[in-house]
Amino acid sequence: MLIVGAGSGGLLLLDLFQNLEFMNVTAIVDTDDHAPGILRAKELGIQYGPDWKIKLTSELHIIFDVTGNEHVFTEIMNVKPAHTVLIPGAVANLLVRLLQENESYIKRIREEMHKQRMIFDSIDEGMIGIGKNGLVDFFNRSASKMTGVPIDEAIGKIVSEIIPLSKLPRVFDSGRSELNRELILGNGIKIVTSRYPLSDHTGKKIGAFAVFKDITEVVALAEEITDLEKVKTMLEAIIHSSDDAISVVDENGYGIMVNPAYTRITGFSEDVVIGHPATADINEGESIHMKVLQTRKPVRGVHMRIGENNREVIVNVAPIIVDRKLRGSVGVIHDITEMRNLMNELDRARTIIRKLESTYTFDDIFGQSSEIKISVEQAKLAATSNLPVLLRGETGTGKELFAHAIHSGSDRKFNKFIKLNCAAMHPIMVETELFGQTDKDFQNITIKKNLFEEAENGTLFLDEVSELSLSVQRKLLRYFQEGIIYSPGSQQHNKISVRVIVATSKNLEKAMHEGKFDEELYYALNRISIQIPPLRSRKTDIPAIVDHLLVKLNQQFGMNVEEITVEAQNWLQQYNWPGNIRELESVLSRAMIYMDSGEVQLELIDVTKSLTSSNRHEEDLFLPEKSTLASIMDEYEETILETALRENDGNKSITANRLGISLRSLYYKLEKFNLV
């Protein structure tokens, strides 16, 4: 085809014929290079130009003249090949309209077929149809679900291959319908089916069709329930024994039944409900029962506070429809107050159990930031091996939590997890705890087992491994190399299987350079090294961590803080948290203490007051009379020590790390100020 004229008519022809496989537009011509048809041809890669004469070839079958110029039409008619048909614009427009109308009809037919298919696939009844040859030509989704045969596998198969006992061929032959017949499918499902012959408009038989429903459960229920009055009595007993409040109204919205729990939770007795309209049931304003009766649709998950005690509940109301007729509605009220108490008790029990087990899992590591996800994925990989693991990170980032999670995720999880803080004990005592005592040291101490023996087949966690003496470091390295623990003062040895996880907040590379940390031990530990990010680098995780800490602190303080305001949350995400998660927990705990009794929302003022209370303000400083610089500094240092001990629950090792001093220095200062 050649289209002469690229105006709106030419553009319409071009777009229409592009979608028809049997039509091929070789070129479109117009003297206007910016005509809409020319522009579309450029997009589609079709030839175009200003002169139709050079586009005339013997291969052309049809030329469409949509210029509207009689002179152009006459000129083309005179020079076109004899076999080429020239169609004027008026005829072309008629052809376009006919083709568009045909396409519109086809589209409407396809849409109707799609709608019908959606309807057939959305109903619960199975449907199957066959042609006169007995082959399946229709099979809906419910039929596929009941028979277990996919739709695409059923189409085109003999019906007996899909439903062995099918009587559809018989219905086709007889031309008579068969209603409500029971049948058992090949998979044992019992159905009730109705079969119908299909005929065209002339009365000629063209196939058969069946509609069937799964009645397996209905039959089983019918076999068990024979006495309806007994069932009614049983249902009433169940409703009255329910701890959830239940109310039932008729189709006009008048109360017909409530159970004792309804009276207990809402405060409404039967006298003020039964026989009275539910224009205002348990909530002020629009009645939920009336809304359900009007819309014939259920209303679920409505949160309310009801009764004198302002109890928090969730209300679900659903219509009662019998034989497609609305007979009323039933409402169920779940008391969240009691459920919340039970959940708190459960959380409390889990906390106790967790403390007894002394272990956590990866589920206890909160956060979705890429930083924490990388660390968790590394830890999960580490859990699958028995190699030593080095956990690195600042104080308060959760290194011990990661150690517990690795243990819980390993095949050693049912054995012991033993922790030793290397910075909390005297170096000699650390060596004794790990490997046993020598004959000359600690003669009056009886140790039945060293920690390696006690942790056999389990996990030994060494916190602050950089504080180990070089002699202990070498013994630890020897265990990694040989898997053997040598008894002190003898040549006896014991082969023990223990997974070792170590942690440090110090720079091991610097310690190794200074000769304080064994180089070979460093490389043995660094095979699996996991860096735990500080809180300031993953502030997007703070909301999730805060939610978890609120649950924990509610249990500790016996409070019921439900949420934290957006302003307080934003403030927490702006602070840099030098003390990491441990500092965050400390700030939240102090903030909860500052809250007024009965408050359930943590405000910005509570959080900011909590942080500032741990610091001394410049306006609070004054120079006492007859004081020296040394006495003022001692007084301030004592205050800092007391605050740090209190915030870390008296843990001296953590306190020393928090203050950036050695454990020996901390003990010296505590003795100096009589704080031991």
Solvent accessible surface area in square Angstrom, and as a share of the most:
residue,aa,sasa,rsa
1,M,15,0.07
2,L,1,0.00
3,I,0,0.00
4,V,5,0.03
5,G,4,0.04
6,A,0,0.00
7,G,32,0.31
8,S,93,0.60
9,G,23,0.22
10,G,0,0.00
11,L,39,0.20
12,L,75,0.37
13,L,1,0.01
14,L,0,0.00
15,D,48,0.25
16,L,15,0.08
17,F,1,0.00
18,Q,81,0.36
19,N,116,0.59
20,L,44,0.22
21,E,180,0.81
22,F,155,0.65
23,M,37,0.17
24,N,106,0.55
25,V,11,0.06
26,T,62,0.36
27,A,2,0.02
28,I,0,0.00
29,V,3,0.02
30,D,30,0.15
31,T,122,0.71
32,D,73,0.38
33,D,74,0.38
34,H,137,0.61
35,A,6,0.05
36,P,61,0.38
37,G,0,0.00
38,I,2,0.01
39,L,79,0.39
40,R,78,0.28
41,A,0,0.00
42,K,83,0.35
43,E,134,0.60
44,L,79,0.39
45,G,69,0.67
46,I,21,0.11
47,Q,115,0.51
48,Y,88,0.34
49,G,11,0.11
50,P,92,0.58
51,D,53,0.27
52,W,20,0.07
53,K,103,0.44
54,I,128,0.65
55,K,37,0.16
56,L,37,0.19
57,T,68,0.40
58,S,83,0.54
59,E,144,0.64
60,L,5,0.03
61,H,130,0.58
62,I,41,0.21
63,I,0,0.00
64,F,0,0.00
65,D,5,0.03
66,V,29,0.17
67,T,57,0.33
68,G,76,0.73
69,N,72,0.37
70,E,146,0.66
71,H,130,0.58
72,V,27,0.16
73,F,54,0.22
74,T,74,0.43
75,E,50,0.23
76,I,0,0.00
77,M,89,0.40
78,N,112,0.57
79,V,82,0.47
80,K,39,0.16
81,P,31,0.20
82,A,107,0.83
83,H,105,0.47
84,T,2,0.01
85,V,84,0.48
86,L,15,0.08
87,I,25,0.13
88,P,47,0.30
89,G,18,0.17
90,A,81,0.63
91,V,75,0.43
92,A,0,0.00
93,N,66,0.34
94,L,88,0.44
95,L,53,0.27
96,V,2,0.01
97,R,141,0.51
98,L,101,0.50
99,L,43,0.22
100,Q,75,0.33
101,E,84,0.38
102,N,79,0.41
103,E,94,0.42
104,S,53,0.34
105,Y,107,0.41
106,I,70,0.36
107,K,126,0.53
108,R,142,0.52
109,I,103,0.52
110,R,166,0.61
111,E,79,0.36
112,E,86,0.39
113,M,122,0.54
114,H,113,0.51
115,K,111,0.47
116,Q,93,0.41
117,R,74,0.27
118,M,110,0.49
119,I,104,0.53
120,F,64,0.27
121,D,19,0.10
122,S,86,0.55
123,I,51,0.26
124,D,108,0.56
125,E,55,0.25
126,G,0,0.00
127,M,20,0.09
128,I,2,0.01
129,G,2,0.02
130,I,4,0.02
131,G,13,0.12
132,K,138,0.58
133,N,106,0.54
134,G,14,0.13
135,L,63,0.31
136,V,3,0.01
137,D,90,0.47
138,F,39,0.16
139,F,0,0.00
140,N,0,0.00
141,R,150,0.55
142,S,14,0.09
143,A,0,0.00
144,S,19,0.12
145,K,174,0.74
146,M,16,0.07
147,T,19,0.11
148,G,60,0.58
149,V,32,0.18
150,P,61,0.39
151,I,52,0.27
152,D,116,0.60
153,E,94,0.42
154,A,0,0.00
155,I,77,0.39
156,G,43,0.42
157,K,85,0.36
158,I,86,0.44
159,V,2,0.01
160,S,56,0.36
161,E,109,0.49
162,I,18,0.09
163,I,7,0.04
164,P,80,0.50
165,L,100,0.50
166,S,22,0.14
167,K,66,0.28
168,L,2,0.01
169,P,55,0.35
170,R,112,0.41
171,V,0,0.00
172,F,32,0.13
173,D,103,0.53
174,S,44,0.28
175,G,34,0.33
176,R,173,0.63
177,S,57,0.37
178,E,18,0.08
179,L,101,0.50
180,N,114,0.58
181,R,106,0.39
182,E,115,0.52
183,L,21,0.10
184,I,91,0.46
185,L,7,0.04
186,G,68,0.65
187,N,83,0.42
188,G,50,0.48
189,I,43,0.22
190,K,56,0.24
191,I,2,0.01
192,V,40,0.23
193,T,5,0.03
194,S,16,0.10
195,R,9,0.03
196,Y,85,0.32
197,P,34,0.21
198,L,71,0.36
199,S,62,0.40
200,D,49,0.26
201,H,179,0.80
202,T,97,0.56
203,G,52,0.50
204,K,125,0.53
205,K,79,0.33
206,I,84,0.43
207,G,1,0.01
208,A,0,0.00
209,F,41,0.17
210,A,5,0.04
211,V,40,0.23
212,F,4,0.02
213,K,85,0.36
214,D,56,0.29
215,I,23,0.12
216,T,58,0.34
217,E,142,0.64
218,V,92,0.53
219,V,36,0.20
220,A,46,0.36
221,L,99,0.49
222,A,63,0.49
223,E,128,0.57
224,E,138,0.62
225,I,59,0.30
226,T,118,0.68
227,D,74,0.38
228,L,142,0.71
229,E,112,0.50
230,K,127,0.54
231,V,36,0.21
232,K,113,0.48
233,T,80,0.47
234,M,104,0.47
235,L,98,0.49
236,E,70,0.31
237,A,60,0.47
238,I,98,0.50
239,I,40,0.20
240,H,78,0.35
241,S,84,0.54
242,S,33,0.21
243,D,109,0.57
244,D,42,0.22
245,A,0,0.00
246,I,20,0.10
247,S,9,0.06
248,V,16,0.09
249,V,5,0.03
250,D,31,0.16
251,E,81,0.37
252,N,100,0.51
253,G,0,0.00
254,Y,94,0.36
255,G,2,0.02
256,I,92,0.47
257,M,41,0.18
258,V,2,0.01
259,N,1,0.01
260,P,77,0.48
261,A,6,0.04
262,Y,7,0.03
263,T,50,0.29
264,R,128,0.47
265,I,4,0.02
266,T,11,0.06
267,G,61,0.59
268,F,83,0.35
269,S,47,0.30
270,E,91,0.41
271,D,119,0.62
272,V,83,0.48
273,V,24,0.14
274,I,66,0.34
275,G,48,0.46
276,H,91,0.41
277,P,67,0.42
278,A,12,0.09
279,T,90,0.52
280,A,67,0.52
281,D,24,0.12
282,I,19,0.10
283,N,59,0.30
284,E,162,0.73
285,G,58,0.56
286,E,114,0.51
287,S,2,0.02
288,I,14,0.07
289,H,7,0.03
290,M,46,0.21
291,K,86,0.37
292,V,0,0.00
293,L,18,0.09
294,Q,132,0.59
295,T,64,0.37
296,R,112,0.41
297,K,137,0.58
298,P,63,0.40
299,V,29,0.17
300,R,160,0.58
301,G,39,0.38
302,V,45,0.26
303,H,118,0.53
304,M,14,0.06
305,R,129,0.47
306,I,11,0.05
307,G,38,0.37
308,E,183,0.82
309,N,118,0.61
310,N,83,0.43
311,R,52,0.19
312,E,32,0.14
313,V,0,0.00
314,I,44,0.22
315,V,4,0.03
316,N,36,0.19
317,V,3,0.01
318,A,24,0.19
319,P,27,0.17
320,I,53,0.27
321,I,82,0.41
322,V,73,0.42
323,D,123,0.64
324,R,220,0.80
325,K,121,0.51
326,L,31,0.15
327,R,112,0.41
328,G,0,0.00
329,S,0,0.00
330,V,43,0.25
331,G,3,0.03
332,V,40,0.23
333,I,4,0.02
334,H,55,0.24
335,D,8,0.04
336,I,20,0.10
337,T,46,0.27
338,E,67,0.30
339,M,95,0.43
340,R,79,0.29
341,N,84,0.43
342,L,125,0.62
343,M,117,0.52
344,N,47,0.24
345,E,97,0.44
346,L,87,0.43
347,D,37,0.19
348,R,82,0.30
349,A,42,0.32
350,R,134,0.49
351,T,47,0.27
352,I,98,0.50
353,I,93,0.47
354,R,76,0.28
355,K,135,0.57
356,L,144,0.72
357,E,107,0.48
358,S,52,0.34
359,T,26,0.15
360,Y,73,0.28
361,T,54,0.32
362,F,32,0.14
363,D,124,0.64
364,D,17,0.09
365,I,21,0.11
366,F,67,0.28
367,G,14,0.14
368,Q,140,0.62
369,S,13,0.08
370,S,75,0.48
371,E,69,0.31
372,I,3,0.01
373,K,97,0.41
374,I,105,0.53
375,S,3,0.02
376,V,21,0.12
377,E,97,0.43
378,Q,74,0.33
379,A,0,0.00
380,K,88,0.37
381,L,131,0.65
382,A,2,0.02
383,A,5,0.04
384,T,116,0.68
385,S,35,0.22
386,N,89,0.46
387,L,61,0.30
388,P,15,0.10
389,V,0,0.00
390,L,0,0.00
391,L,0,0.00
392,R,36,0.13
393,G,8,0.07
394,E,59,0.26
395,T,30,0.17
396,G,6,0.06
397,T,4,0.02
398,G,22,0.21
399,K,16,0.07
400,E,61,0.27
401,L,46,0.23
402,F,3,0.01
403,A,0,0.00
404,H,7,0.03
405,A,0,0.00
406,I,1,0.00
407,H,5,0.02
408,S,19,0.12
409,G,43,0.42
410,S,7,0.05
411,D,122,0.63
412,R,25,0.09
413,K,100,0.42
414,F,179,0.74
415,N,66,0.34
416,K,113,0.48
417,F,23,0.10
418,I,23,0.12
419,K,81,0.34
420,L,11,0.06
421,N,21,0.11
422,C,5,0.03
423,A,10,0.08
424,A,37,0.29
425,M,57,0.26
426,H,110,0.49
427,P,35,0.22
428,I,79,0.40
429,M,44,0.20
430,V,3,0.02
431,E,41,0.18
432,T,6,0.03
433,E,47,0.21
434,L,0,0.00
435,F,6,0.03
436,G,15,0.14
437,Q,56,0.25
438,T,42,0.24
439,D,116,0.60
440,K,170,0.72
441,D,45,0.23
442,F,63,0.26
443,Q,124,0.55
444,N,140,0.72
445,I,52,0.27
446,T,125,0.72
447,I,51,0.26
448,K,193,0.82
449,K,121,0.51
450,N,12,0.06
451,L,17,0.08
452,F,0,0.00
453,E,53,0.24
454,E,68,0.30
455,A,0,0.00
456,E,81,0.36
457,N,76,0.39
458,G,0,0.00
459,T,0,0.00
460,L,0,0.00
461,F,0,0.00
462,L,0,0.00
463,D,22,0.11
464,E,5,0.02
465,V,0,0.00
466,S,20,0.13
467,E,71,0.32
468,L,9,0.04
469,S,41,0.26
470,L,63,0.32
471,S,53,0.34
472,V,1,0.00
473,Q,0,0.00
474,R,129,0.47
475,K,74,0.31
476,L,0,0.00
477,L,18,0.09
478,R,107,0.39
479,Y,14,0.05
480,F,46,0.19
481,Q,112,0.50
482,E,73,0.33
483,G,19,0.18
484,I,35,0.18
485,I,7,0.03
486,Y,61,0.23
487,S,45,0.29
488,P,32,0.20
489,G,75,0.72
490,S,48,0.31
491,Q,160,0.71
492,Q,131,0.58
493,H,108,0.48
494,N,67,0.34
495,K,147,0.62
496,I,6,0.03
497,S,51,0.33
498,V,12,0.07
499,R,2,0.01
500,V,3,0.02
501,I,0,0.00
502,V,0,0.00
503,A,0,0.00
504,T,1,0.01
505,S,34,0.22
506,K,96,0.41
507,N,83,0.42
508,L,0,0.00
509,E,68,0.30
510,K,119,0.50
511,A,15,0.11
512,M,44,0.20
513,H,164,0.73
514,E,85,0.38
515,G,46,0.45
516,K,130,0.55
517,F,4,0.02
518,D,28,0.15
519,E,97,0.44
520,E,105,0.47
521,L,0,0.00
522,Y,15,0.06
523,Y,120,0.46
524,A,20,0.15
525,L,0,0.00
526,N,55,0.28
527,R,156,0.57
528,I,35,0.18
529,S,43,0.28
530,I,1,0.00
531,Q,107,0.48
532,I,0,0.00
533,P,13,0.08
534,P,27,0.17
535,L,1,0.01
536,R,97,0.35
537,S,53,0.34
538,R,9,0.03
539,K,47,0.20
540,T,105,0.61
541,D,4,0.02
542,I,0,0.00
543,P,42,0.26
544,A,42,0.33
545,I,7,0.04
546,V,0,0.00
547,D,82,0.42
548,H,63,0.28
549,L,7,0.03
550,L,6,0.03
551,V,67,0.39
552,K,70,0.30
553,L,2,0.01
554,N,22,0.11
555,Q,26,0.12
556,Q,100,0.44
557,F,79,0.33
558,G,66,0.63
559,M,59,0.27
560,N,69,0.35
561,V,5,0.03
562,E,74,0.33
563,E,91,0.41
564,I,18,0.09
565,T,16,0.09
566,V,105,0.60
567,E,103,0.46
568,A,0,0.00
569,Q,28,0.12
570,N,70,0.36
571,W,61,0.21
572,L,0,0.00
573,Q,52,0.23
574,Q,136,0.60
575,Y,56,0.21
576,N,91,0.47
577,W,0,0.00
578,P,78,0.49
579,G,6,0.05
580,N,0,0.00
581,I,37,0.19
582,R,85,0.31
583,E,24,0.11
584,L,0,0.00
585,E,41,0.18
586,S,16,0.10
587,V,0,0.00
588,L,0,0.00
589,S,21,0.13
590,R,45,0.16
591,A,0,0.00
592,M,1,0.01
593,I,117,0.59
594,Y,81,0.31
595,M,16,0.07
596,D,98,0.51
597,S,120,0.78
598,G,74,0.71
599,E,70,0.31
600,V,64,0.37
601,Q,61,0.27
602,L,0,0.00
603,E,65,0.29
604,L,64,0.32
605,I,110,0.56
606,D,10,0.05
607,V,0,0.00
608,T,35,0.20
609,K,89,0.38
610,S,0,0.00
611,L,18,0.09
612,T,56,0.32
613,S,59,0.38
614,S,34,0.22
615,N,87,0.45
616,R,107,0.39
617,H,70,0.31
618,E,150,0.67
619,E,141,0.63
620,D,75,0.39
621,L,101,0.50
622,F,155,0.65
623,L,135,0.67
624,P,45,0.28
625,E,159,0.71
626,K,208,0.88
627,S,36,0.23
628,T,87,0.50
629,L,136,0.68
630,A,67,0.52
631,S,54,0.35
632,I,47,0.24
633,M,108,0.48
634,D,50,0.26
635,E,108,0.48
636,Y,87,0.33
637,E,46,0.21
638,E,56,0.25
639,T,43,0.25
640,I,64,0.32
641,L,4,0.02
642,E,72,0.32
643,T,25,0.15
644,A,7,0.06
645,L,26,0.13
646,R,162,0.59
647,E,57,0.25
648,N,13,0.07
649,D,137,0.71
650,G,39,0.38
651,N,60,0.31
652,K,61,0.26
653,S,2,0.01
654,I,37,0.19
655,T,0,0.00
656,A,3,0.02
657,N,31,0.16
658,R,102,0.37
659,L,57,0.28
660,G,67,0.65
661,I,52,0.27
662,S,54,0.35
663,L,23,0.11
664,R,166,0.60
665,S,41,0.27
666,L,0,0.00
667,Y,82,0.31
668,Y,146,0.55
669,K,50,0.21
670,L,0,0.00
671,E,120,0.54
672,K,107,0.45
673,F,29,0.12
674,N,136,0.70
675,L,42,0.21
676,V,121,0.69
